[in-house]
Amino acid sequence: MSRIKARRKSVDYVSSFAELQEMQANTFAYKFCIPLFMLKNLAPQETKTRMITSIFNVTNEFAHKRLKILSDNVHLS
């Protein structure tokens, strides 16, 4: 393998690893800012995005994404 191909391949790995780390950091942020144990303590009608934004002081988009992560995890189990 030529040096150029080897270097390009290593750059691809670094890029993929960096993307993985970014995804993991984002997931951590969602779970840290809106913890599952606190979501479970809310009444079912309070789990709407608007209520979560006011309780946890996050944006609508952030709350919506956290609820999507939660529902995806529930469907996987």
MARKOL-104231 format. One record per residue: residue number from 1; residue in three letters; x, y, z of N, C-alpha, C in turn. Coordinates in pm, whole numbers, plus 50000, padded with zeros to 5 digits. Atoms other than C-alpha are relative to their C-alpha. Example, Ala and Ser with C-alpha at 12.3 -4.5 7.8 and 13.67 -1.06 7.14 Angstrom:
REM residues 2
+-----+-----+-------+-------+-------+-------+-------+-------+-------+-------+-------+
|   k |   r |  n.px |  n.py |  n.pz | ca.px | ca.py | ca.pz |  c.px |  c.py |  c.pz |
+-----+-----+-------+-------+-------+-------+-------+-------+-------+-------+-------+
|   1 | ALA | 50089 | 49881 | 50000 | 51230 | 49550 | 50780 | 50090 | 50120 | 50000 |
|   2 | SER | 49918 | 49881 | 49994 | 51367 | 49894 | 50714 | 49923 | 50109 | 50073 |
+-----+-----+-------+-------+-------+-------+-------+-------+-------+-------+-------+
//
This chain:
REM residues 77
+-----+-----+-------+-------+-------+-------+-------+-------+-------+-------+-------+
|   k |   r |  n.px |  n.py |  n.pz | ca.px | ca.py | ca.pz |  c.px |  c.py |  c.pz |
+-----+-----+-------+-------+-------+-------+-------+-------+-------+-------+-------+
|   1 | MET | 50085 | 49883 | 50000 | 50000 | 50000 | 50000 | 50090 | 50123 | 50000 |
|   2 | SER | 49918 | 49880 | 50008 | 50138 | 50337 | 49909 | 49979 | 50086 | 50125 |
|   3 | ARG | 50009 | 49911 | 49883 | 50201 | 50603 | 50171 | 49874 | 50086 | 49995 |
|   4 | ILE | 50117 | 49913 | 50014 | 49923 | 50821 | 50032 | 49873 | 49923 | 50038 |
|   5 | LYS | 50118 | 50080 | 49967 | 49664 | 50541 | 50054 | 49995 | 49969 | 50149 |
|   6 | ALA | 49995 | 50029 | 49856 | 49780 | 50448 | 50404 | 49961 | 50123 | 50081 |
|   7 | ARG | 50034 | 49877 | 49928 | 49757 | 50809 | 50516 | 49852 | 50032 | 49987 |
|   8 | ARG | 50142 | 49973 | 50023 | 49411 | 50851 | 50361 | 49916 | 49907 | 50086 |
|   9 | LYS | 50074 | 50096 | 49919 | 49294 | 50535 | 50537 | 50006 | 50038 | 50148 |
|  10 | SER | 49989 | 49961 | 49859 | 49427 | 50657 | 50873 | 49917 | 50125 | 50027 |
|  11 | VAL | 50083 | 49880 | 49983 | 49253 | 50993 | 50821 | 49854 | 49959 | 50008 |
|  12 | ASP | 50138 | 50049 | 49994 | 48927 | 50805 | 50755 | 49969 | 49941 | 50137 |
|  13 | TYR | 50021 | 50056 | 49866 | 48968 | 50614 | 51083 | 49989 | 50109 | 50105 |
|  14 | VAL | 50003 | 49889 | 49905 | 49041 | 50932 | 51274 | 49868 | 50075 | 49989 |
|  15 | SER | 50125 | 49930 | 50023 | 48740 | 51101 | 51118 | 49883 | 49919 | 50057 |
|  16 | SER | 50107 | 50086 | 49949 | 48516 | 50804 | 51199 | 50001 | 49997 | 50152 |
|  17 | PHE | 49989 | 50002 | 49854 | 48647 | 50791 | 51556 | 49954 | 50132 | 50060 |
|  18 | ALA | 50043 | 49868 | 49953 | 48593 | 51164 | 51599 | 49848 | 50013 | 49993 |
|  19 | GLU | 50146 | 49997 | 50013 | 48236 | 51128 | 51473 | 49935 | 49915 | 50108 |
|  20 | LEU | 50051 | 50086 | 49894 | 48179 | 50840 | 51715 | 50005 | 50072 | 50135 |
|  21 | GLN | 49986 | 49927 | 49875 | 48309 | 51048 | 52004 | 49898 | 50114 | 50010 |
|  22 | GLU | 50098 | 49891 | 50002 | 48086 | 51338 | 51902 | 49859 | 49948 | 50029 |
|  23 | MET | 50131 | 50059 | 49975 | 47779 | 51114 | 51895 | 49986 | 49957 | 50145 |
|  24 | GLN | 50003 | 50043 | 49861 | 47867 | 50969 | 52234 | 49988 | 50120 | 50094 |
|  25 | ALA | 50006 | 49880 | 49918 | 47918 | 51317 | 52380 | 49860 | 50061 | 49996 |
|  26 | ASN | 50136 | 49947 | 50012 | 47580 | 51432 | 52247 | 49901 | 49916 | 50079 |
|  27 | THR | 50089 | 50089 | 49925 | 47404 | 51127 | 52391 | 50018 | 50021 | 50150 |
|  28 | PHE | 49974 | 49974 | 49859 | 47573 | 51189 | 52725 | 49932 | 50129 | 50044 |
|  29 | ALA | 50060 | 49871 | 49966 | 47454 | 51550 | 52722 | 49849 | 49987 | 50019 |
|  30 | TYR | 50145 | 50018 | 49989 | 47092 | 51446 | 52662 | 49965 | 49927 | 50129 |
|  31 | LYS | 50030 | 50079 | 49880 | 47104 | 51189 | 52942 | 50041 | 50070 | 50128 |
|  32 | PHE | 49955 | 49927 | 49882 | 47292 | 51417 | 53182 | 49904 | 50115 | 50033 |
|  33 | CYS | 50087 | 49883 | 49977 | 47066 | 51721 | 53136 | 49857 | 49961 | 50035 |
|  34 | ILE | 50135 | 50048 | 49970 | 46743 | 51521 | 53151 | 50011 | 49853 | 50040 |
|  35 | PRO | 49977 | 50138 | 49956 | 46812 | 51208 | 53360 | 49872 | 49916 | 49999 |
|  36 | LEU | 50113 | 50092 | 50008 | 46588 | 50906 | 53321 | 49925 | 49991 | 50133 |
|  37 | PHE | 50069 | 50014 | 49871 | 46517 | 50874 | 53694 | 49912 | 50122 | 50030 |
|  38 | MET | 50083 | 49882 | 49979 | 46382 | 51230 | 53693 | 49881 | 50000 | 49905 |
|  39 | LEU | 50113 | 50011 | 50093 | 46171 | 51168 | 53384 | 49896 | 49902 | 50053 |
|  40 | LYS | 50092 | 50101 | 49946 | 46023 | 50861 | 53552 | 49916 | 50056 | 50114 |
|  41 | ASN | 50073 | 49941 | 49888 | 45917 | 51076 | 53849 | 49890 | 50094 | 49954 |
|  42 | LEU | 50104 | 49911 | 50052 | 45704 | 51298 | 53626 | 49874 | 49920 | 49970 |
|  43 | ALA | 50126 | 50064 | 50038 | 45339 | 51218 | 53577 | 49997 | 49987 | 49848 |
|  44 | PRO | 50002 | 50022 | 50147 | 45267 | 51081 | 53226 | 49960 | 50123 | 49920 |
|  45 | GLN | 50042 | 49882 | 50076 | 45090 | 51400 | 53118 | 50106 | 50109 | 50000 |
|  46 | GLU | 49895 | 49899 | 49993 | 45398 | 51602 | 53219 | 50117 | 49969 | 49908 |
|  47 | THR | 49887 | 50035 | 50084 | 45629 | 51422 | 52980 | 49993 | 50064 | 49862 |
|  48 | LYS | 50005 | 49926 | 50125 | 45531 | 51653 | 52701 | 50120 | 50093 | 49991 |
|  49 | THR | 49879 | 49922 | 50025 | 45814 | 51851 | 52547 | 49998 | 50135 | 50071 |
|  50 | ARG | 50007 | 49867 | 49939 | 45694 | 52188 | 52673 | 50024 | 49997 | 50151 |
|  51 | MET | 49982 | 50014 | 49856 | 45678 | 52072 | 53034 | 50146 | 49970 | 50033 |
|  52 | ILE | 49859 | 50036 | 49977 | 46026 | 51920 | 53012 | 50089 | 50122 | 49979 |
|  53 | THR | 49918 | 49881 | 50023 | 46166 | 52243 | 52870 | 49998 | 50093 | 50121 |
|  54 | SER | 50007 | 49910 | 49885 | 46041 | 52439 | 53169 | 50063 | 49937 | 50125 |
|  55 | ILE | 49945 | 50066 | 49880 | 46139 | 52182 | 53435 | 50152 | 49993 | 49994 |
|  56 | PHE | 49855 | 50024 | 50011 | 46489 | 52112 | 53302 | 50075 | 50117 | 49935 |
|  57 | ASN | 49938 | 49880 | 50060 | 46554 | 52452 | 53141 | 50083 | 49966 | 49876 |
|  58 | VAL | 49936 | 50036 | 50127 | 46638 | 52310 | 52798 | 49911 | 50049 | 49886 |
|  59 | THR | 50079 | 49956 | 50116 | 46522 | 52400 | 52447 | 49897 | 49893 | 49963 |
|  60 | ASN | 50101 | 50095 | 50050 | 46219 | 52238 | 52281 | 50066 | 49889 | 49920 |
|  61 | GLU | 49931 | 50099 | 50084 | 46448 | 52067 | 52031 | 50075 | 49898 | 50086 |
|  62 | PHE | 49924 | 50087 | 49911 | 46666 | 51927 | 52310 | 49906 | 49903 | 50072 |
|  63 | ALA | 50097 | 50084 | 49930 | 46364 | 51796 | 52506 | 49939 | 49897 | 49906 |
|  64 | HIS | 50058 | 50092 | 50099 | 46212 | 51644 | 52193 | 50098 | 49888 | 49966 |
|  65 | LYS | 49898 | 50100 | 50032 | 46538 | 51467 | 52108 | 50017 | 49902 | 50115 |
|  66 | ARG | 49985 | 50088 | 49884 | 46568 | 51330 | 52463 | 49883 | 49903 | 50008 |
|  67 | LEU | 50117 | 50089 | 50000 | 46213 | 51191 | 52445 | 50009 | 49898 | 49888 |
|  68 | LYS | 49981 | 50095 | 50111 | 46297 | 51034 | 52109 | 50100 | 49893 | 50039 |
|  69 | ILE | 49901 | 50098 | 49953 | 46606 | 50868 | 52259 | 49935 | 49904 | 50098 |
|  70 | LEU | 50068 | 50083 | 49902 | 46393 | 50743 | 52546 | 49904 | 49902 | 49933 |
|  71 | SER | 50096 | 50089 | 50067 | 46121 | 50603 | 52319 | 50071 | 49896 | 49914 |
|  72 | ASP | 49922 | 50097 | 50078 | 46382 | 50439 | 52092 | 50053 | 49890 | 50091 |
|  73 | ASN | 49948 | 50099 | 49906 | 46534 | 50267 | 52396 | 49891 | 49909 | 50053 |
|  74 | VAL | 50113 | 50080 | 49953 | 46193 | 50150 | 52517 | 49961 | 49898 | 49894 |
|  75 | HIS | 50037 | 50089 | 50109 | 46116 | 50000 | 52177 | 50105 | 49891 | 49978 |
|  76 | LEU | 49893 | 50100 | 50015 | 46452 | 49817 | 52174 | 49993 | 49893 | 50106 |
|  77 | SER | 50001 | 50099 | 49893 | 46391 | 49645 | 52505 | 49885 | 49907 | 49992 |
+-----+-----+-------+-------+-------+-------+-------+-------+-------+-------+-------+
//
